[in-house]
């Protein structure tokens, strides 16, 4: 399998990111002409720390409808769906949803919908069989909890079950986080155990969203990983997209002051998600030598369109991130209405390949339970 780490060397427009470095030399986040400010009909940008923004996130359909100027009766929301998987969306993200539009693609990603209640054949609570792959399940040591080792040379550590936004298609929406919770002491012992293996070349932080952790905890993790200069620290996070103020100099110091090689894999599905503040957050990471990639999920009525994906690639590239993977939906219960059929997805990527150069065309992939790698799917090109 191709490693989920890539540099941007040799690609025009993005200079190769150096090794993760202490001190920025530049604060990043400079305004550029194509960084359009938020539209005048949106609320002002939320103020306060990222923690305050998370605390003040919208948690009910009524509050969301009010913020968007939409009559609640015009939203296909469901209190039953809301109860089983609560709505959670920061106001910084709500700003990017078009006011008065109940069909907005960003709104569709976060609204607890009546469609989630429909049973669908082939959908379940553990769609990629992750629970059965947890090393701690049959291990004698409690330190093995929360570790997933499916692919050679890599280990994934679930460090939290908390997210900054509840995406309705999340493949871990039914995941038993409480059963895999670790204390800081257990996590430290787990990392030490993993780093003892010469086969380990990459440590992946996942969740939930690992950037929910305090900077002090992330610094401890980075320091441990930094004891092995040959090991890359990879962080999968949606926080820089939904609350871009999370990317502070303190966070970057915590990561780049401890470990040589850091990659952050963002999760953005639509170009509306990439506004000026998100671009600045990405550039701050790039300025510190962090390799920034993006992965998406192909979602019906969100981004199942080559032109939309082209715009997403353009905005990511302008900010300094490369589109890497776009996944077929993992078939988790409650998300069947987001599914795009495989051949249709292949056709969309084939159309995208005719609109943009290869480095702006993410690889279409499906995760197969028990396979040694993700399975990349060939585009179907227009004839």
C-alpha positions in Angstrom: 0.0 0.0 0.0 1.2 3.5 -0.7 1.9 5.2 2.7 -0.5 7.9 3.7 2.3 10.3 3.8 3.3 12.3 0.8 5.6 15.2 0.1 4.8 17.8 -2.4 8.3 18.0 -4.0 8.3 18.5 -7.7 4.8 19.9 -7.9 4.6 23.4 -9.2 2.9 25.8 -6.8 3.7 24.1 -3.5 7.2 24.1 -2.2 8.2 20.9 -0.5 7.6 21.2 3.3 10.8 21.1 5.2 11.1 19.0 8.4 8.9 20.1 11.2 10.7 23.1 12.8 10.6 25.1 16.0 9.6 28.7 15.6 7.9 29.9 12.5 10.0 32.8 11.3 6.6 33.9 9.9 3.3 34.0 11.6 1.6 32.8 8.4 -2.0 33.7 7.7 -1.3 36.7 5.4 -4.2 37.8 3.3 -4.2 37.0 -0.4 -6.3 38.5 -3.1 -8.3 35.3 -3.6 -9.1 34.9 0.1 -12.6 36.2 -0.1 -14.0 37.6 3.2 -17.2 36.0 4.5 -20.2 37.3 2.7 -22.1 40.2 4.2 -25.2 38.1 5.0 -23.2 35.9 7.4 -22.7 36.5 11.1 -19.4 38.0 12.3 -16.6 35.5 12.9 -16.9 33.9 16.3 -14.6 35.4 18.9 -12.8 33.8 21.7 -10.5 30.8 22.0 -11.1 27.6 20.1 -12.1 26.0 23.4 -14.8 28.7 23.9 -16.0 28.2 20.3 -16.3 24.5 20.9 -18.2 25.1 24.2 -20.6 27.5 22.4 -21.2 25.1 19.4 -24.8 24.7 18.2 -26.4 21.5 19.6 -30.1 21.6 18.6 -31.9 21.7 15.3 -33.9 24.7 16.5 -30.7 26.7 17.2 -29.2 25.7 13.9 -32.4 26.7 12.0 -32.4 30.1 13.8 -28.8 30.7 13.0 -29.4 30.0 9.3 -32.7 32.0 9.0 -34.6 28.8 8.1 -38.0 27.8 9.3 -37.5 24.7 11.4 -40.5 23.1 9.5 -38.5 23.4 6.3 -35.7 21.2 7.7 -35.9 17.4 7.4 -34.6 17.0 10.9 -35.3 14.1 13.3 -35.3 14.3 17.1 -34.9 10.5 17.1 -31.8 10.8 15.0 -30.6 13.7 17.2 -31.0 11.5 20.3 -29.0 8.6 19.0 -26.2 10.8 17.5 -26.4 14.4 18.8 -26.1 17.4 16.5 -22.9 19.3 17.1 -21.6 22.1 14.9 -19.4 25.1 15.8 -20.6 28.5 14.7 -17.4 29.1 12.7 -18.6 26.2 10.5 -22.2 27.5 10.4 -21.0 30.7 9.0 -20.1 28.9 5.8 -23.6 27.4 5.4 -25.7 29.4 3.0 -28.4 31.2 4.9 -32.0 30.3 4.0 -30.9 27.2 2.0 -32.2 23.9 3.5 -30.4 22.0 0.7 -26.9 23.5 1.4 -24.2 20.7 1.1 -22.6 21.7 4.4 -25.9 21.7 6.3 -26.6 18.2 4.9 -23.4 16.9 6.5 -24.4 18.0 10.0 -28.2 18.0 10.3 -29.8 15.1 12.2 -32.1 13.9 9.4 -35.1 11.6 9.2 -33.2 9.7 6.5 -30.9 8.3 9.2 -33.8 6.3 10.6 -34.1 4.2 7.4 -32.8 0.6 7.6 -30.5 -0.3 4.8 -29.2 -3.7 3.8 -25.4 -4.1 4.2 -25.1 -1.2 6.7 -24.0 -1.8 10.3 -22.4 -0.4 13.4 -18.8 -1.6 12.6 -18.6 -0.9 8.9 -14.9 -1.7 8.3 -14.6 -4.2 11.1 -12.4 -2.0 13.2 -13.4 -3.3 16.6 -12.2 -6.8 15.8 -8.8 -5.4 14.8 -8.1 -3.7 18.1 -4.9 -5.3 19.4 -6.2 -4.9 23.0 -9.3 -7.0 22.4 -7.5 -10.3 23.1 -4.3 -8.9 24.6 -3.3 -9.5 28.2 -1.9 -6.0 28.7 -4.3 -3.1 29.2 -1.8 -0.9 27.5 -2.8 -2.4 24.1 -6.2 -0.8 24.3 -7.1 1.8 21.7 -4.4 0.6 19.3 -5.3 -0.4 15.7 -2.7 -2.2 13.6 -4.0 -3.2 10.3 -1.3 -2.2 7.9 2.4 -2.9 7.9 4.7 -0.4 9.6 1.9 1.7 11.0 -0.1 1.9 14.2 -3.2 3.9 14.8 -4.0 5.2 18.3 -7.5 6.4 19.2 -6.7 9.1 21.7 -10.2 10.5 22.2 -13.8 9.9 21.3 -14.7 13.6 21.2 -15.0 15.6 18.0 -15.6 19.3 17.3 -18.4 18.5 14.9 -20.6 15.4 14.5 -20.6 14.5 10.8 -23.7 12.4 10.0 -21.8 10.0 7.8 -19.1 9.3 10.4 -18.0 5.6 10.2 -17.3 5.7 13.9 -20.6 7.1 15.0 -21.4 3.8 16.8 -17.8 3.1 18.0 -17.4 1.9 21.6 -15.0 4.7 22.7 -15.8 4.1 26.4 -14.4 0.6 26.1 -11.2 1.7 24.6 -10.5 4.8 26.8 -7.0 5.1 28.1 -5.5 7.1 30.9 -2.5 9.3 30.2 -0.3 6.7 32.0 -1.7 3.9 29.9 -1.3 5.9 26.7 2.4 6.6 27.6 3.0 2.9 28.2 1.3 2.0 24.9 3.4 4.4 23.0 6.6 3.1 24.6 5.6 -0.4 23.7 4.9 0.6 20.1 8.1 2.5 19.7 10.2 -0.4 20.8 9.4 -2.1 17.5 11.8 -1.3 14.7 9.1 -2.1 12.2 7.0 0.9 13.3 7.6 3.8 10.8 4.5 5.8 11.4 2.3 6.6 14.4 -1.2 7.8 13.5 -3.4 9.8 16.0 -7.1 9.4 15.4 -10.3 9.6 17.3 -12.7 11.4 17.6 -10.4 14.3 16.8 -6.9 14.1 18.3 -6.5 17.9 18.2 -9.3 18.1 20.8 -6.5 17.1 23.3 -4.8 19.9 25.2 -1.5 21.1 23.8 0.3 19.6 26.8 -0.9 16.1 26.1 -0.1 16.4 22.4 3.4 17.7 23.3 3.9 14.6 25.5 2.9 12.3 22.6 5.1 14.2 20.2 8.1 14.0 22.5 7.7 10.3 22.8 7.5 9.9 19.0 10.4 12.2 18.7 12.6 9.7 20.4 12.5 7.7 17.2 13.6 10.2 14.4 12.7 7.6 11.7 9.0 7.6 12.8 6.5 10.0 11.3 3.7 11.4 13.4 0.5 11.6 11.4 -2.6 13.4 12.8 -6.0 13.0 11.2 -8.2 16.0 12.1 -11.2 18.0 11.0 -10.6 20.7 13.6 -8.5 23.0 11.4 -11.5 23.0 9.0 -14.4 23.5 11.4 -12.6 25.7 14.0 -9.5 27.1 12.3 -8.5 29.0 15.4 -7.3 25.6 16.8 -4.1 26.0 14.8 -2.3 28.2 17.3 1.4 28.9 17.7 1.2 27.0 20.9 -0.1 23.9 19.2 2.6 24.1 16.5 5.3 24.5 19.1 3.9 21.5 20.9 4.2 19.4 17.8 7.2 20.8 15.9 9.4 21.3 19.0 9.4 17.6 19.6 9.2 15.5 16.5 11.0 15.8 13.1 8.4 14.6 10.7 4.7 15.6 11.1 1.9 15.1 8.6 -1.6 16.5 9.2 -4.4 14.9 7.2 -7.4 17.2 7.0 -11.0 16.2 6.3 -12.8 18.5 4.0 -15.6 17.5 1.5 -16.7 20.7 -0.1 -15.1 23.9 -1.3 -17.4 26.0 0.9 -15.6 24.7 3.9 -12.3 26.3 2.8 -12.6 30.0 3.7 -9.9 32.6 4.4 -9.5 31.5 8.0 -9.1 27.9 7.1 -6.5 28.8 4.4 -4.6 30.8 7.0 -4.6 27.8 9.4 -3.2 25.5 6.7 -0.5 28.0 5.8 0.5 28.3 9.5 1.1 24.6 9.5 2.9 24.7 6.2 5.1 27.5 7.5 6.3 25.2 10.3 7.2 22.4 7.9 4.2 20.2 8.4 3.0 18.3 5.4 -0.7 18.9 4.9 -2.9 16.6 3.0 -6.7 16.3 2.7 -9.0 13.3 2.5 -12.7 13.4 1.6 -15.7 11.1 1.5 -17.8 11.1 -1.6 -21.3 12.0 -0.4 -24.5 12.1 -2.3 -25.9 15.7 -2.7 -22.7 17.1 -1.2 -19.8 16.5 -3.5 -20.8 13.9 -6.0 -20.0 16.2 -8.8 -16.7 16.7 -10.7 -17.0 20.5 -10.8 -17.5 20.7 -7.0 -14.5 18.4 -6.4 -12.4 20.6 -8.8 -13.2 23.7 -6.8 -12.3 21.9 -3.5 -8.9 20.8 -5.0 -8.3 24.4 -6.2 -8.9 25.9 -2.7 -6.9 23.3 -0.9 -3.9 23.7 -3.3 -4.1 27.5 -3.0 -3.8 27.1 0.8 -0.9 24.6 0.5 -2.6 21.3 1.0 -2.9 18.4 -1.5 -6.0 16.4 -2.1 -5.0 12.8 -1.4 -7.8 10.3 -0.9 -11.5 10.4 -1.6 -13.2 7.5 0.0 -16.4 5.7 -0.9 -18.8 5.8 2.0 -18.1 3.3 4.8 -21.5 1.6 5.2 -22.3 2.7 8.7 -25.9 2.5 10.0 -27.7 5.8 9.6 -25.7 7.0 6.6 -27.2 5.1 3.7 -28.6 8.3 2.2 -25.1 9.5 1.6 -23.9 6.6 -0.5 -22.7 7.0 -4.1 -22.6 3.9 -6.1 -19.0 2.7 -6.9 -19.3 3.0 -10.7 -20.8 6.5 -10.4 -18.0 7.5 -8.1 -15.4 6.2 -10.6 -17.1 8.2 -13.4 -17.0 11.4 -11.3 -13.3 10.9 -10.7 -12.8 10.2 -14.4 -14.5 13.5 -15.2 -12.4 15.3 -12.5 -9.2 13.9 -14.2 -10.1 15.8 -17.3 -10.7 19.0 -15.4 -7.5 19.1 -13.3 -3.9 17.9 -13.4 -3.1 14.6 -11.7 -1.8 16.1 -8.4 -5.2 17.7 -7.9 -7.2 14.5 -8.4 -7.5 12.5 -5.2 -7.3 8.8 -5.3 -10.7 7.0 -5.0 -10.5 4.3 -2.4 -12.5 1.8 -0.5 -11.6 0.2 2.8 -12.1 -3.6 2.8 -12.4 -5.4 6.1 -9.3 -7.5 6.7 -7.4 -6.3 3.6 -3.7 -5.3 4.0 -4.3 -1.9 2.4 -7.0 0.4 1.1 -8.2 -0.6 -2.3 -7.8 2.1 -4.9 -10.4 2.2 -7.6 -9.6 3.1 -11.2 -11.5 6.1 -12.7 -14.0 5.5 -15.5 -13.0 8.2 -18.1 -15.5 9.9 -20.4 -15.6 8.4 -23.9 
